[in-house]
Amino acid sequence: MAQIRVEDLNREVDDGEFMEMVDRDLSESRNGGYGGGGRRPSGKEDKDGNHEEEGRSVFREILSWVFTIVIAMATALLIKNFLIINANVPTGSMENTIMPGDRLVGNRLAYMRTDPKRGDIVIFKYPDNEKDIYVKRIIGLPGEQVLIVDGKVYINDFSTPLEEDYLKEEWVKATGPYSFFVPEDCYLMLGDNRNDSWDARYWQNKYVSKDKILGKAVFIYWPFDHAGKME
């Protein structure tokens, strides 16, 4: 109900004046707004306001998803380009350590503070065509002479052959003699399946420089029945 304003309580108000005051207050109440604070918004305005708020909410949700996806993609690229490398071995050149079709990951940071070691399995750029990526085992280290005679590997002399318990089978093909002098900052690579491995014995550029080693192979992740840490 509209409130009647009595402007001067010290003055007696007659009936006519009283009714005029009532009419005036009712008129101001109708024109002054809903609930004492402006007019009530129409149904259309209320609906438009809800639509606008819903639109902003949907936009914020989409923006949140886009931001999450961008962060995830950036993280994946960072991991792929600087931390790990994926590789697959389509041939049997590294049997039985790595089987054809195995998928593995390598650690790109493995040799940041240490040098590669004999026996490490590494992922590297094929020296005769760097577009190709190979996976082999390090046999010769920088500055070493490596001799292969009758399927035995000798390092620097003929006294004791290298123990190679990782070979797939008896080595009977391309057994030597071969002689390699590994340059500084380079490595000699051979496959574990010496009877069926395209490795340094056949390459035109026989050595792999350290800066062409992309990472140390550390883990086979596919197939699951062959998954596990590389030795």
SVG drawing of the C-alpha trace seen along z (x, -y; Angstrom):
<svg xmlns="http://www.w3.org/2000/svg" viewBox="-13 -25 109 95">
<polyline fill="none" stroke="black" stroke-width="0.4" points="0.0,0.0 1.2,-3.5 2.4,-5.6 0.6,-8.9 3.0,-11.8 2.0,-14.4 4.2,-17.3 3.3,-19.5 2.0,-17.9 1.5,-21.2 -1.2,-22.1 -4.7,-20.7 -5.5,-19.1 -9.0,-19.2 -10.7,-16.3 -10.2,-17.7 -6.5,-18.3 -6.2,-14.9 -7.7,-13.2 -5.5,-15.2 -2.4,-14.0 -3.6,-10.4 -4.1,-10.7 -0.7,-12.3 1.0,-9.5 -0.8,-6.8 0.2,-8.3 3.9,-8.6 3.8,-5.0 2.6,-3.8 5.3,-5.8 8.1,-5.4 8.9,-1.8 8.3,1.7 9.2,2.4 10.3,-1.3 13.2,-1.0 12.4,-1.7 10.1,0.1 9.7,3.9 11.5,5.3 9.3,6.8 9.2,10.5 11.2,10.0 13.9,8.0 14.2,10.6 14.5,13.3 17.1,11.4 19.1,10.9 19.1,14.6 20.1,15.4 23.0,12.9 24.2,14.5 23.9,18.0 25.9,16.9 28.7,15.5 28.7,18.8 29.0,20.9 31.8,18.7 33.7,19.0 33.3,22.8 34.5,23.0 37.5,20.7 38.4,23.0 38.4,26.1 40.4,24.3 43.0,23.2 43.2,26.8 43.7,28.3 46.4,25.7 48.3,26.4 48.1,30.2 49.3,29.9 52.2,27.6 53.2,30.1 53.1,33.0 55.3,31.2 57.7,30.2 58.0,33.8 58.3,35.2 60.9,32.7 63.0,32.3 62.5,35.3 61.6,38.5 61.7,39.9 59.4,42.6 60.7,45.3 59.6,48.5 61.7,51.3 60.2,52.9 63.0,55.4 64.6,58.2 68.1,56.6 67.9,56.3 66.4,59.6 66.0,61.0 66.4,57.8 63.9,55.9 61.4,57.8 60.0,56.7 57.1,54.3 58.2,53.3 57.6,49.7 59.9,48.1 60.8,44.8 64.2,43.2 65.5,40.7 66.7,37.6 68.5,36.3 70.5,39.5 73.7,38.1 73.5,34.5 76.0,35.1 77.5,38.5 78.9,40.1 77.3,43.1 78.7,46.4 79.5,49.7 76.4,51.9 73.9,49.0 71.1,49.3 70.6,46.0 68.3,44.2 70.2,42.2 70.2,40.7 71.5,43.2 74.8,41.7 74.2,42.6 70.8,40.9 69.9,38.8 66.2,38.8 66.1,42.4 66.2,43.3 68.0,46.4 68.2,48.4 71.4,50.3 73.8,51.2 77.1,49.3 80.1,51.5 83.0,49.2 83.8,46.0 85.7,42.9 89.4,43.5 89.1,47.3 90.2,49.8 87.6,52.5 88.5,55.7 86.0,58.4 87.5,61.8 85.5,65.0 82.5,63.5 84.4,62.3 84.8,58.6 88.0,57.4 88.7,54.0 92.2,52.6 93.9,56.0 93.3,59.7 93.7,60.8 90.0,61.2 86.9,61.1 84.0,58.9 81.4,60.9 78.1,60.5 75.4,62.6 72.7,60.5 73.3,62.0 70.3,63.8 72.2,66.8 75.6,68.0 77.1,65.4 77.9,67.0 77.4,64.2 79.7,61.3 82.0,62.5 85.0,60.5 87.8,59.7 86.8,56.0 88.9,53.3 87.5,50.0 89.2,47.0 86.5,45.0 87.1,41.2 86.8,39.0 83.3,38.1 82.0,41.0 80.6,44.5 80.5,47.8 77.0,49.4 76.1,53.1 72.8,54.9 72.2,57.8 71.1,60.1 74.5,60.1 73.2,62.5 70.5,60.1 71.5,56.5 72.3,53.6 74.9,52.0 78.4,50.4 79.8,53.4 77.9,52.3 77.5,48.5 79.5,46.1 79.8,43.7 80.6,46.2 80.5,44.1 77.8,42.1 78.8,38.8 77.5,38.1 75.3,35.2 73.4,37.6 72.4,39.8 68.8,38.8 68.4,40.7 69.1,43.9 66.4,46.6 65.0,47.3 61.5,48.9 59.4,51.1 55.8,50.1 54.2,52.2 53.1,54.9 52.1,55.4 53.4,59.0 56.8,57.7 56.8,54.5 59.5,53.7 62.8,51.9 65.6,52.3 68.8,54.0"/>
</svg>
